[in-house]
Amino acid sequence: MTSATAKAVGPAPDGGTPAEGRDGSTPDLGQRIAAVTRAAEEHLDETERDAVFPEHALAEMRRTGLLGLLVPVEYGGLGGTVTDLVDVSMALGRTDMSVAMILAMHCQQSEAIVRYAASGLREELLRQLASGHLYLASVTTEPGKGGHLFRSYAPLREGEDTLEINRTAPIVTGGTVADGFLITMRSPQATADHHVSLVYAHRHQLRVEGAGVWCPMGMRASHSVPLTLTGTIPARQVIGEHGAFHRIAQSVFGPLAHLGWSAAWLGTAAGALSRVLRLLRDPAGRKRLDLGSELLMTRLSRARARLDTVHALLRRTEALVASGADLSAASSQLLLNNLKITAAEECYRAVDLLVDAVGLRHGYLQDSPTRLEKTLRDLRSAVLNYSNDRLHLADGQLCLLDPGVRFA
């Protein structure tokens, strides 16, 4: 990861002087987060009702430079750390889980460019990321592969200094508005489905066609529609080298996905608990709800305990990734996978407890200020977002590789 301080602030999105806060000062990370949060909150009813992408929040991510969170300062980025990624994802999740996941996944893609793009392409893309002109979408899902990240059936065909893309993906978060795409495809010289390359394509290099609609239970503002992408790109737009995606996924995609997702889920559940507690502490709320109820106190306690458990595991895993340790070790992989599994399950369970705690009016109805109904629907996606069942299968095999039960 980049090595800037936790609250580093780089140049402004336009490459000039940093954008000023209301008092004329340079905005810190908290001010940038607040600007995105305000935009997300202002349009929350619309994006949730219509299942549309939160373009106003994205506009603030561009303006504040948050799209360049992990871009090194020398390229105009914020030079953020893995801790910044976790903090930002948690903070945005308190308002809208979709917005938090959108930024977390974008940062996952940008870090792959920081770490693996070749010189020339790297410099070009990092400056676009820092300027706010490049929002990245990930194209890793594929019909027929059942969520196997390390496989691809769509062949990447080589021409004379070109690569031909013809790719269908059933889920592409933000794909309808993305400026560029990181796409997994079967390598040109592949002899097996797991020989996978990662390529970058500008939107103007592709024909982008919607292949379906987006009408989900939750995560409605993520607008993760199916897309078909076709076009021709220069051969130099391979990220890393052909067939190297497994290494990129193990060192960047997997760790940052599990950290960013888990932080977004934890922030979402923490925001829900905070709204419930504010309702209970409000004088009007105290009249309607029995704060002397032992059952209510027990449910609040159990919800908080679940979130504290996730937070401890999140920070422990964050420290491992930030340390630069070998993440291919079985103990490291187990910790990363177990973070995702635990966060997905415990954040949902905590909010489910809160629904029982405050009952039908404030736990089940859509118009409650607690927003528990929306939060529960959003968090139901967590165990399915790279299935917990699949991770448990992988962890079972990893356990056999670590008979000494060594902790990362």
LOPA-913703 format. One line per 4 residues: number of its first residue (from 0); for each residue x, y, z of C-alpha. Coordinates in pm, 1 decimal. Last residue first. Example, Ala and Ser with C-alpha at 12.3 -4.5 7.8 and 13.67 -1.06 7.14 Angstrom:
<sites>
1> 1367.0 -106.0 714.0 ~ 1230.0 -450.0 780.0
</sites>
This chain:
<sites>
407> -153.8 -1450.2 1139.0 ~ -246.6 -1724.9 1382.8 ~ -78.9 -2062.7 1366.8 ~ -310.8 -2363.6 1398.5
403> -24.7 -2617.4 1392.3 ~ -212.2 -2824.8 1134.0 ~ -207.3 -2526.9 893.1 ~ -251.6 -2667.8 543.9
399> -557.6 -2866.5 655.1 ~ -713.7 -2541.9 776.5 ~ -665.4 -2395.1 428.9 ~ -887.9 -2667.3 282.9
395> -1165.6 -2586.5 528.6 ~ -1112.0 -2218.0 463.5 ~ -1174.9 -2261.6 91.8 ~ -1502.1 -2442.6 158.1
391> -1599.7 -2173.7 412.0 ~ -1523.3 -1907.5 151.4 ~ -1759.2 -2068.5 -99.7 ~ -2036.8 -2086.1 159.2
387> -1974.9 -1721.1 250.5 ~ -2059.4 -1634.4 -108.4 ~ -1870.3 -1363.7 -290.5 ~ -2131.8 -1097.4 -214.6
383> -2394.0 -1348.4 -97.8 ~ -2318.3 -1317.8 275.9 ~ -2331.6 -937.8 243.2 ~ -2651.5 -909.9 40.0
379> -2875.5 -934.8 346.7 ~ -2696.9 -621.4 470.4 ~ -2888.2 -398.7 228.0 ~ -3227.3 -545.8 316.9
375> -3156.4 -511.9 689.0 ~ -3042.3 -152.1 645.6 ~ -3351.2 -57.8 446.3 ~ -3587.8 -190.4 714.9
371> -3371.7 -50.1 994.3 ~ -3403.2 306.1 860.6 ~ -3405.7 428.4 1223.8 ~ -3607.1 736.4 1120.4
367> -3903.1 502.3 1058.2 ~ -4080.0 545.0 723.3 ~ -3999.0 200.2 588.0 ~ -4179.2 8.6 862.7
363> -4016.3 -294.1 1021.0 ~ -3801.0 -191.1 1314.1 ~ -3943.8 144.0 1418.4 ~ -4315.8 68.8 1413.4
359> -4296.5 -312.6 1426.7 ~ -4066.3 -355.6 1722.1 ~ -3777.4 -158.8 1872.3 ~ -3568.8 -449.4 2001.1
355> -3683.9 -703.9 1744.7 ~ -3559.1 -483.6 1459.7 ~ -3244.1 -415.3 1661.5 ~ -3169.8 -787.3 1683.1
351> -3194.1 -809.8 1303.4 ~ -2945.4 -522.3 1288.0 ~ -2693.4 -718.7 1495.1 ~ -2755.5 -1033.7 1293.6
347> -2677.4 -854.8 966.9 ~ -2355.0 -710.6 1106.9 ~ -2263.1 -1053.1 1247.7 ~ -2302.4 -1254.9 929.0
343> -2127.6 -1037.7 672.4 ~ -1860.7 -923.1 918.2 ~ -1783.8 -1280.2 1024.4 ~ -1752.4 -1421.7 673.9
339> -1548.1 -1128.3 543.5 ~ -1314.4 -1128.5 840.9 ~ -1291.1 -1506.6 824.2 ~ -1166.9 -1488.1 466.7
335> -891.8 -1241.5 552.0 ~ -787.2 -1432.6 864.5 ~ -784.2 -1765.3 682.3 ~ -577.7 -1619.5 398.5
331> -324.6 -1488.8 648.9 ~ -299.1 -1822.9 830.5 ~ -257.7 -2009.6 501.2 ~ 27.4 -1785.3 388.1
327> -38.9 -1597.8 61.4 ~ -71.3 -1265.8 244.6 ~ 303.0 -1234.9 296.3 ~ 325.5 -944.1 540.4
323> 328.1 -582.2 418.7 ~ 229.1 -454.4 761.9 ~ -76.2 -273.3 625.2 ~ -242.9 -605.2 538.5
319> -185.5 -745.9 887.0 ~ -294.4 -423.0 1057.6 ~ -617.3 -416.8 855.2 ~ -683.6 -775.5 961.1
315> -656.7 -684.6 1329.5 ~ -865.2 -370.5 1275.2 ~ -1142.4 -568.7 1106.0 ~ -1135.7 -843.0 1369.2
311> -1176.1 -588.7 1649.4 ~ -1452.6 -406.7 1461.6 ~ -1639.3 -729.2 1391.1 ~ -1636.4 -821.6 1759.9
307> -1741.7 -470.3 1860.6 ~ -2033.0 -495.4 1618.2 ~ -2151.5 -825.8 1763.6 ~ -2118.8 -692.4 2117.7
303> -2325.4 -383.1 2029.0 ~ -2611.0 -599.5 1900.7 ~ -2593.1 -821.4 2207.4 ~ -2606.8 -526.9 2444.1
299> -2898.2 -364.6 2262.8 ~ -3085.2 -694.0 2273.1 ~ -3019.1 -734.0 2644.2 ~ -3133.9 -379.5 2719.9
295> -3460.1 -432.5 2529.0 ~ -3525.8 -764.1 2704.6 ~ -3455.0 -607.7 3043.2 ~ -3723.2 -347.8 2974.8
291> -3669.4 -36.1 3185.0 ~ -3633.6 175.1 2873.0 ~ -3997.7 102.5 2795.3 ~ -4066.6 276.5 2466.5
287> -4324.8 544.7 2386.0 ~ -4236.9 802.1 2652.1 ~ -3863.6 751.4 2614.3 ~ -3900.2 809.6 2242.1
283> -4050.5 1153.6 2294.6 ~ -3763.6 1249.4 2525.8 ~ -3506.0 1128.0 2268.3 ~ -3270.4 872.3 2419.0
279> -3444.9 576.2 2255.2 ~ -3448.3 743.3 1914.0 ~ -3082.0 838.3 1947.6 ~ -3003.0 478.0 2039.3
275> -3188.0 346.4 1734.8 ~ -3010.8 591.6 1502.8 ~ -2672.6 489.4 1646.0 ~ -2751.7 120.4 1605.7
271> -2838.9 177.0 1239.9 ~ -2523.1 376.9 1177.4 ~ -2318.4 100.7 1340.1 ~ -2480.4 -157.3 1110.8
267> -2394.9 44.8 800.4 ~ -2044.8 125.3 922.8 ~ -1983.6 -243.6 989.6 ~ -2106.2 -339.1 642.5
263> -1889.5 -73.9 475.7 ~ -1586.2 -177.6 682.1 ~ -1644.5 -541.8 590.6 ~ -1666.8 -454.0 221.2
259> -1349.6 -245.5 228.4 ~ -1143.7 -498.4 424.2 ~ -1264.0 -803.3 232.4 ~ -1229.0 -628.1 -101.9
255> -890.5 -481.7 -14.0 ~ -749.2 -822.8 79.6 ~ -900.2 -1010.2 -216.8 ~ -830.3 -761.0 -496.2
251> -481.1 -661.4 -386.3 ~ -230.0 -939.0 -304.1 ~ -429.8 -1252.6 -383.6 ~ -624.9 -1101.3 -670.8
247> -315.5 -952.5 -830.6 ~ -130.5 -1284.4 -802.0 ~ -421.1 -1478.0 -954.2 ~ -450.0 -1215.6 -1228.5
243> -106.0 -1287.6 -1364.8 ~ -209.2 -1484.7 -1676.4 ~ -94.8 -1209.6 -1909.2 ~ 117.6 -954.4 -1728.2
239> 52.0 -688.4 -1469.2 ~ -247.2 -489.2 -1587.9 ~ -278.0 -536.8 -1963.8 ~ -338.8 -203.3 -2132.7
235> -21.2 -222.6 -2344.2 ~ -200.0 -443.2 -2597.7 ~ -400.7 -139.4 -2714.2 ~ -778.6 -184.7 -2682.3
231> -1047.7 -322.1 -2913.2 ~ -1417.4 -329.9 -2835.1 ~ -1709.5 -513.6 -2680.0 ~ -1861.6 -493.8 -2332.6
227> -2195.7 -657.9 -2246.3 ~ -2346.4 -546.2 -1919.1 ~ -2558.3 -680.1 -1633.0 ~ -2664.9 -407.1 -1388.9
223> -2512.7 -339.0 -1049.8 ~ -2701.3 -18.0 -973.4 ~ -2525.3 24.0 -637.6 ~ -2822.1 241.4 -537.3
219> -3043.9 -62.3 -473.4 ~ -2816.7 -234.7 -226.2 ~ -3134.0 -414.3 -117.9 ~ -3405.9 -639.1 -258.5
215> -3287.4 -591.0 -615.2 ~ -3438.5 -438.9 -931.8 ~ -3152.8 -389.4 -1176.3 ~ -3243.0 -452.8 -1540.7
211> -3083.5 -654.8 -1819.9 ~ -2808.0 -669.5 -2082.0 ~ -2703.9 -304.9 -2082.1 ~ -2464.1 -226.0 -2365.1
207> -2117.5 -73.1 -2346.8 ~ -1932.8 -43.0 -2679.4 ~ -1578.1 1.7 -2575.3 ~ -1274.0 222.4 -2631.2
203> -1464.0 533.5 -2516.6 ~ -1519.0 367.9 -2178.1 ~ -1146.6 328.6 -2127.5 ~ -1035.4 -33.7 -2098.8
199> -798.4 -191.9 -1846.4 ~ -700.1 -557.6 -1865.4 ~ -666.6 -838.5 -1612.2 ~ -551.3 -1174.4 -1746.7
195> -666.6 -1522.4 -1643.6 ~ -504.3 -1863.3 -1682.5 ~ -758.0 -2034.3 -1453.8 ~ -964.4 -2160.6 -1748.0
191> -674.5 -2371.5 -1875.7 ~ -434.6 -2369.0 -2173.0 ~ -422.3 -1991.4 -2194.5 ~ -223.5 -1822.0 -2469.8
187> -458.2 -1525.5 -2508.8 ~ -543.1 -1512.1 -2135.4 ~ -901.5 -1583.9 -2030.7 ~ -1061.1 -1254.6 -1933.1
183> -1084.4 -1029.6 -1625.9 ~ -1186.2 -667.9 -1684.2 ~ -1083.8 -345.3 -1512.7 ~ -1319.5 -81.7 -1649.9
179> -1309.9 289.8 -1721.8 ~ -1524.5 602.0 -1698.2 ~ -1799.7 421.8 -1508.2 ~ -2158.0 551.9 -1536.1
175> -2350.7 245.4 -1655.9 ~ -2103.5 8.4 -1491.6 ~ -2168.2 137.0 -1141.9 ~ -2153.0 -214.7 -998.0
171> -2118.0 -466.5 -1280.0 ~ -2320.8 -785.4 -1227.2 ~ -2416.4 -1038.5 -1497.8 ~ -2097.8 -981.4 -1700.5
167> -2065.3 -1028.3 -2076.5 ~ -1729.7 -984.0 -2246.5 ~ -1606.3 -940.7 -2600.5 ~ -1271.4 -764.1 -2581.7
163> -1011.3 -773.6 -2858.9 ~ -652.0 -696.6 -2768.4 ~ -419.5 -491.6 -2984.8 ~ -52.5 -472.4 -3082.8
159> -128.4 -673.3 -3397.5 ~ -425.7 -874.3 -3278.4 ~ -466.1 -1080.6 -2964.9 ~ -792.8 -1235.2 -2848.4
155> -897.7 -1234.4 -2483.5 ~ -1119.2 -1542.2 -2450.0 ~ -1430.1 -1533.6 -2226.9 ~ -1421.2 -1847.4 -2010.0
151> -1267.9 -1694.1 -1701.4 ~ -1158.4 -1852.1 -1377.9 ~ -988.6 -1716.7 -1065.7 ~ -1295.3 -1542.5 -924.6
147> -1511.4 -1856.2 -925.0 ~ -1854.5 -1698.5 -870.7 ~ -2052.8 -1969.0 -1042.5 ~ -1851.0 -1978.6 -1364.0
143> -2145.5 -2000.9 -1603.8 ~ -2208.6 -1634.9 -1673.6 ~ -1921.2 -1405.8 -1571.3 ~ -1843.9 -1179.8 -1277.7
139> -1504.8 -1004.3 -1279.4 ~ -1583.2 -669.7 -1441.4 ~ -1487.6 -401.5 -1187.7 ~ -1586.9 -40.0 -1241.1
135> -1347.3 253.0 -1218.5 ~ -1427.9 623.2 -1180.5 ~ -1170.3 828.6 -1367.0 ~ -1191.7 1207.0 -1400.5
131> -1150.0 1282.2 -1030.7 ~ -813.6 1449.3 -1086.7 ~ -633.9 1187.1 -877.0 ~ -782.0 901.5 -1081.3
127> -687.0 1070.2 -1408.7 ~ -334.5 1125.2 -1279.0 ~ -314.2 760.4 -1174.4 ~ -437.6 644.4 -1514.4
123> -172.7 818.0 -1722.9 ~ 111.8 739.9 -1483.9 ~ 22.9 370.6 -1473.1 ~ -26.0 343.9 -1849.5
119> 318.1 491.7 -1899.1 ~ 492.3 256.6 -1659.1 ~ 314.3 -78.4 -1644.0 ~ 11.1 -125.6 -1420.0
115> 67.2 -357.1 -1120.9 ~ 74.4 -180.9 -784.1 ~ -89.0 154.8 -845.0 ~ -325.4 5.1 -1104.7
111> -432.9 -270.0 -864.6 ~ -474.7 0.0 -599.6 ~ -719.7 182.4 -826.6 ~ -938.8 -126.9 -860.2
107> -967.5 -182.3 -485.8 ~ -1029.8 190.2 -446.9 ~ -1327.1 165.4 -684.3 ~ -1460.6 -128.5 -484.9
103> -1445.4 69.1 -159.4 ~ -1601.3 375.8 -323.1 ~ -1903.8 186.9 -456.1 ~ -1935.5 -17.9 -137.3
99> -1964.6 295.4 75.8 ~ -2220.4 450.7 -158.8 ~ -2429.3 132.2 -155.7 ~ -2410.5 105.8 224.0
95> -2568.3 448.2 265.7 ~ -2539.4 685.2 561.5 ~ -2333.6 494.3 818.9 ~ -2165.6 313.9 529.7
91> -1991.0 636.6 428.6 ~ -1800.8 647.3 758.5 ~ -1709.6 278.4 756.7 ~ -1579.8 295.2 399.0
87> -1378.5 609.8 475.9 ~ -1218.6 457.8 785.8 ~ -1131.1 128.2 616.4 ~ -979.0 298.2 312.1
83> -793.0 543.2 534.4 ~ -647.5 252.7 732.9 ~ -531.9 92.5 406.8 ~ -337.1 409.9 348.3
79> -405.0 729.6 158.2 ~ -168.7 916.5 -71.3 ~ -435.9 1176.5 -145.1 ~ -365.8 1176.7 -516.7
75> -184.4 1431.2 -732.9 ~ 54.5 1184.4 -896.8 ~ 331.9 1254.9 -645.1 ~ 75.8 1213.9 -366.3
71> 33.4 844.2 -435.8 ~ -318.0 731.0 -541.5 ~ -505.3 550.1 -263.7 ~ -771.6 818.0 -208.8
67> -775.7 931.7 -572.0 ~ -1151.1 881.4 -613.0 ~ -1173.6 1075.9 -286.6 ~ -1048.0 1388.4 -468.4
63> -1313.0 1617.0 -323.1 ~ -1471.7 1702.0 -657.3 ~ -1473.2 1345.4 -791.8 ~ -1612.6 1190.3 -474.8
59> -1862.2 1478.7 -467.3 ~ -1980.0 1393.5 -819.0 ~ -2007.0 1029.1 -713.0 ~ -2241.2 1131.8 -429.4
55> -2455.2 1324.0 -678.9 ~ -2450.7 1025.9 -915.7 ~ -2595.8 786.8 -660.4 ~ -2682.7 511.6 -914.0
51> -3053.0 441.0 -950.6 ~ -3272.7 187.6 -770.0 ~ -3576.6 418.2 -809.9 ~ -3690.5 424.4 -447.4
47> -3344.2 387.2 -294.1 ~ -3172.6 642.2 -518.5 ~ -3457.6 890.6 -470.2 ~ -3493.7 855.5 -93.9
43> -3118.0 880.4 -43.9 ~ -3071.9 1199.3 -247.4 ~ -2988.7 1440.1 36.0 ~ -2819.2 1168.1 240.5
39> -2578.2 1074.7 -39.4 ~ -2489.6 1437.5 -109.9 ~ -2432.3 1508.7 259.3 ~ -2221.0 1193.8 295.5
35> -2000.1 1290.4 1.8 ~ -1930.6 1632.4 154.8 ~ -1877.3 1482.1 500.3 ~ -1619.4 1236.3 365.4
31> -1419.9 1523.0 216.1 ~ -1442.0 1715.6 542.2 ~ -1319.7 1412.3 737.4 ~ -1026.1 1362.5 500.8
27> -900.5 1712.9 563.4 ~ -1018.1 2015.2 368.7 ~ -758.3 2289.0 303.4 ~ -866.7 2601.8 486.7
23> -1079.9 2889.8 356.8 ~ -1336.3 2858.6 637.3 ~ -1586.8 2685.2 410.6 ~ -1322.8 2436.2 303.3
19> -1086.4 2504.0 16.5 ~ -1005.2 2272.1 -270.8 ~ -633.2 2199.4 -285.0 ~ -428.6 2413.7 -522.9
15> -401.5 2295.8 -879.1 ~ -429.5 1940.5 -1017.4 ~ -801.6 1979.0 -1084.1 ~ -883.7 1729.1 -807.9
11> -691.9 1939.9 -555.1 ~ -347.6 1843.2 -441.1 ~ -288.1 1588.2 -166.5 ~ -423.6 1548.1 183.4
7> -272.9 1290.1 416.7 ~ -490.8 1180.2 706.5 ~ -339.8 839.8 778.8 ~ 9.6 939.8 677.4
3> 134.4 841.2 336.4 ~ 282.4 498.4 270.9 ~ 102.2 360.6 -28.9 ~ 0.0 0.0 0.0
</sites>
